[in-house]
Amino acid sequence: MKRSTVEIKLRNGLEARPVAMLVQVASKFESRIYLESTGKKVNAKSIMGMMSLGLVSGDQVIVTADGTDEDEAVDAIEKYLYNAE
């Protein structure tokens, strides 16, 4: 299992389009991937779950992945949250 704390750098946070794109990134991996914020943990491959977090720019999230490609999965999620626009 790999865990990483990430600060969201997306200008408008995780609105509908960025959430959909994040779910697409997460879905490329076999590992189970979760994002956790303010005590709530959701499946990163679930659009509804991700929307329920209501994340905005500057929020911190814990990214957790467990599986054969967990390192690559966490790295890809981190990269997306830091750089996507």
CYANA upper distance limits for C-alpha pairs under 8 A (distance plus 0.5 A):
  1 MET  CA     64 THR  CA      7.55
  1 MET  CA     65 ALA  CA      6.26
  1 MET  CA     66 ASP  CA      4.94
  1 MET  CA     67 GLY  CA      7.51
  1 MET  CA     70 GLU  CA      7.30
  2 LYS  CA     64 THR  CA      6.20
  2 LYS  CA     65 ALA  CA      5.93
  2 LYS  CA     66 ASP  CA      6.99
  2 LYS  CA     70 GLU  CA      6.80
  2 LYS  CA     71 ASP  CA      7.02
  2 LYS  CA     74 VAL  CA      7.73
  3 ARG  CA     62 ILE  CA      7.23
  3 ARG  CA     63 VAL  CA      6.07
  3 ARG  CA     64 THR  CA      4.96
  3 ARG  CA     65 ALA  CA      7.15
  3 ARG  CA     74 VAL  CA      7.96
  4 SER  CA     62 ILE  CA      6.11
  4 SER  CA     63 VAL  CA      5.73
  4 SER  CA     64 THR  CA      7.14
  4 SER  CA     74 VAL  CA      7.79
  5 THR  CA     60 GLN  CA      7.18
  5 THR  CA     61 VAL  CA      6.15
  5 THR  CA     62 ILE  CA      4.91
  5 THR  CA     63 VAL  CA      6.69
  6 VAL  CA     60 GLN  CA      6.05
  6 VAL  CA     61 VAL  CA      5.86
  6 VAL  CA     62 ILE  CA      6.74
  6 VAL  CA     63 VAL  CA      7.64
  6 VAL  CA     78 GLU  CA      6.93
  6 VAL  CA     81 LEU  CA      8.09
  7 GLU  CA     57 SER  CA      8.25
  7 GLU  CA     58 GLY  CA      6.26
  7 GLU  CA     59 ASP  CA      6.16
  7 GLU  CA     60 GLN  CA      4.87
  7 GLU  CA     61 VAL  CA      6.88
  7 GLU  CA     81 LEU  CA      7.97
  7 GLU  CA     82 TYR  CA      7.88
  8 ILE  CA     13 GLY  CA      7.43
  8 ILE  CA     55 LEU  CA      8.47
  8 ILE  CA     56 VAL  CA      7.56
  8 ILE  CA     57 SER  CA      5.61
  8 ILE  CA     58 GLY  CA      5.74
  8 ILE  CA     59 ASP  CA      6.09
  8 ILE  CA     60 GLN  CA      6.78
  8 ILE  CA     61 VAL  CA      8.02
  8 ILE  CA     81 LEU  CA      5.80
  8 ILE  CA     82 TYR  CA      6.66
  9 LYS  CA     13 GLY  CA      7.87
  9 LYS  CA     57 SER  CA      5.82
  9 LYS  CA     58 GLY  CA      6.66
  9 LYS  CA     81 LEU  CA      6.50
  9 LYS  CA     82 TYR  CA      5.47
  9 LYS  CA     83 ASN  CA      7.46
 10 LEU  CA     14 LEU  CA      7.69
 10 LEU  CA     56 VAL  CA      8.21
 10 LEU  CA     57 SER  CA      5.97
 10 LEU  CA     81 LEU  CA      6.85
 10 LEU  CA     82 TYR  CA      7.26
 10 LEU  CA     83 ASN  CA      7.63
 10 LEU  CA     84 ALA  CA      6.84
 10 LEU  CA     85 GLU  CA      6.78
 11 ARG  CA     57 SER  CA      6.29
 11 ARG  CA     85 GLU  CA      7.75
 12 ASN  CA     56 VAL  CA      6.95
 12 ASN  CA     57 SER  CA      6.65
 13 GLY  CA     18 PRO  CA      8.31
 13 GLY  CA     55 LEU  CA      6.25
 13 GLY  CA     56 VAL  CA      4.25
 13 GLY  CA     57 SER  CA      4.95
 14 LEU  CA     18 PRO  CA      5.89
 14 LEU  CA     19 VAL  CA      5.92
 14 LEU  CA     51 MET  CA      7.92
 14 LEU  CA     54 GLY  CA      7.39
 14 LEU  CA     55 LEU  CA      5.95
 14 LEU  CA     56 VAL  CA      6.52
 14 LEU  CA     57 SER  CA      8.28
 15 GLU  CA     19 VAL  CA      6.47
 15 GLU  CA     51 MET  CA      7.76
 15 GLU  CA     54 GLY  CA      8.27
 15 GLU  CA     55 LEU  CA      8.46
 16 ALA  CA     20 ALA  CA      6.68
 16 ALA  CA     51 MET  CA      7.64
 17 ARG  CA     21 MET  CA      6.78
 18 PRO  CA     22 LEU  CA      6.56
 19 VAL  CA     23 VAL  CA      6.64
 19 VAL  CA     47 ILE  CA      7.01
 19 VAL  CA     50 MET  CA      7.03
 19 VAL  CA     51 MET  CA      7.31
 20 ALA  CA     24 GLN  CA      6.82
 20 ALA  CA     47 ILE  CA      6.75
 21 MET  CA     25 VAL  CA      6.83
 22 LEU  CA     26 ALA  CA      6.70
 22 LEU  CA     44 ALA  CA      8.06
 22 LEU  CA     77 ILE  CA      7.73
 22 LEU  CA     80 TYR  CA      7.61
 23 VAL  CA     27 SER  CA      6.44
 23 VAL  CA     44 ALA  CA      6.44
 23 VAL  CA     45 LYS  CA      5.28
 23 VAL  CA     46 SER  CA      7.02
 23 VAL  CA     47 ILE  CA      6.86
 24 GLN  CA     28 LYS  CA      7.14
 24 GLN  CA     45 LYS  CA      7.89
 25 VAL  CA     29 PHE  CA      8.32
 25 VAL  CA     76 ALA  CA      7.62
 25 VAL  CA     77 ILE  CA      7.51
 26 ALA  CA     33 ILE  CA      7.44
 26 ALA  CA     44 ALA  CA      6.68
 26 ALA  CA     45 LYS  CA      6.20
 26 ALA  CA     73 ALA  CA      7.29
 26 ALA  CA     76 ALA  CA      8.40
 26 ALA  CA     77 ILE  CA      7.44
 27 SER  CA     45 LYS  CA      6.16
 29 PHE  CA     69 ASP  CA      7.12
 29 PHE  CA     70 GLU  CA      8.49
 29 PHE  CA     73 ALA  CA      6.68
 30 GLU  CA     67 GLY  CA      7.24
 30 GLU  CA     68 THR  CA      7.57
 30 GLU  CA     69 ASP  CA      7.12
 31 SER  CA     65 ALA  CA      6.50
 31 SER  CA     66 ASP  CA      5.74
 31 SER  CA     67 GLY  CA      4.64
 31 SER  CA     68 THR  CA      6.71
 31 SER  CA     69 ASP  CA      6.40
 31 SER  CA     70 GLU  CA      6.16
 31 SER  CA     73 ALA  CA      7.73
 32 ARG  CA     43 ASN  CA      8.14
 32 ARG  CA     65 ALA  CA      5.96
 32 ARG  CA     66 ASP  CA      5.79
 32 ARG  CA     67 GLY  CA      6.88
 32 ARG  CA     70 GLU  CA      8.46
 33 ILE  CA     43 ASN  CA      6.54
 33 ILE  CA     44 ALA  CA      5.99
 33 ILE  CA     45 LYS  CA      7.70
 33 ILE  CA     63 VAL  CA      7.72
 33 ILE  CA     64 THR  CA      6.11
 33 ILE  CA     65 ALA  CA      4.83
 33 ILE  CA     66 ASP  CA      7.17
 33 ILE  CA     73 ALA  CA      8.05
 33 ILE  CA     74 VAL  CA      8.42
 34 TYR  CA     41 LYS  CA      6.96
 34 TYR  CA     42 VAL  CA      5.92
 34 TYR  CA     43 ASN  CA      5.05
 34 TYR  CA     44 ALA  CA      5.47
 34 TYR  CA     63 VAL  CA      6.35
 34 TYR  CA     64 THR  CA      5.67
 34 TYR  CA     65 ALA  CA      6.92
 35 LEU  CA     41 LYS  CA      6.20
 35 LEU  CA     42 VAL  CA      6.06
 35 LEU  CA     43 ASN  CA      7.09
 35 LEU  CA     44 ALA  CA      6.47
 35 LEU  CA     50 MET  CA      8.42
 35 LEU  CA     61 VAL  CA      6.76
 35 LEU  CA     62 ILE  CA      6.07
 35 LEU  CA     63 VAL  CA      5.24
 35 LEU  CA     64 THR  CA      6.93
 36 GLU  CA     40 LYS  CA      5.94
 36 GLU  CA     41 LYS  CA      4.66
 36 GLU  CA     42 VAL  CA      6.88
 36 GLU  CA     61 VAL  CA      5.99
 36 GLU  CA     62 ILE  CA      5.53
 36 GLU  CA     63 VAL  CA      7.12
 37 SER  CA     41 LYS  CA      7.11
 37 SER  CA     53 LEU  CA      7.57
 37 SER  CA     60 GLN  CA      7.42
 37 SER  CA     61 VAL  CA      5.57
 37 SER  CA     62 ILE  CA      7.16
 40 LYS  CA     53 LEU  CA      7.87
 42 VAL  CA     46 SER  CA      8.15
 42 VAL  CA     49 GLY  CA      5.96
 42 VAL  CA     50 MET  CA      6.96
 42 VAL  CA     53 LEU  CA      8.45
 43 ASN  CA     49 GLY  CA      6.85
 43 ASN  CA     50 MET  CA      7.69
 44 ALA  CA     49 GLY  CA      7.88
 44 ALA  CA     50 MET  CA      6.76
 45 LYS  CA     50 MET  CA      8.47
 46 SER  CA     50 MET  CA      6.59
 47 ILE  CA     51 MET  CA      6.60
 48 MET  CA     52 SER  CA      6.70
 49 GLY  CA     53 LEU  CA      7.48
 50 MET  CA     54 GLY  CA      8.10
 51 MET  CA     55 LEU  CA      8.43
 55 LEU  CA     59 ASP  CA      6.83
 63 VAL  CA     74 VAL  CA      7.04
 63 VAL  CA     77 ILE  CA      8.20
 63 VAL  CA     78 GLU  CA      8.49
 64 THR  CA     74 VAL  CA      7.43
 65 ALA  CA     70 GLU  CA      5.49
 65 ALA  CA     71 ASP  CA      8.08
 65 ALA  CA     73 ALA  CA      7.24
 65 ALA  CA     74 VAL  CA      6.79
 66 ASP  CA     70 GLU  CA      5.83
 69 ASP  CA     73 ALA  CA      6.64
 70 GLU  CA     74 VAL  CA      6.66
 71 ASP  CA     75 ASP  CA      6.70
 72 GLU  CA     76 ALA  CA      6.58
 73 ALA  CA     77 ILE  CA      6.78
 74 VAL  CA     78 GLU  CA      6.58
 75 ASP  CA     79 LYS  CA      6.61
 76 ALA  CA     80 TYR  CA      6.68
 77 ILE  CA     81 LEU  CA      6.69
 78 GLU  CA     82 TYR  CA      6.62
 79 LYS  CA     83 ASN  CA      6.40
 79 LYS  CA     84 ALA  CA      8.24
 80 TYR  CA     84 ALA  CA      5.66
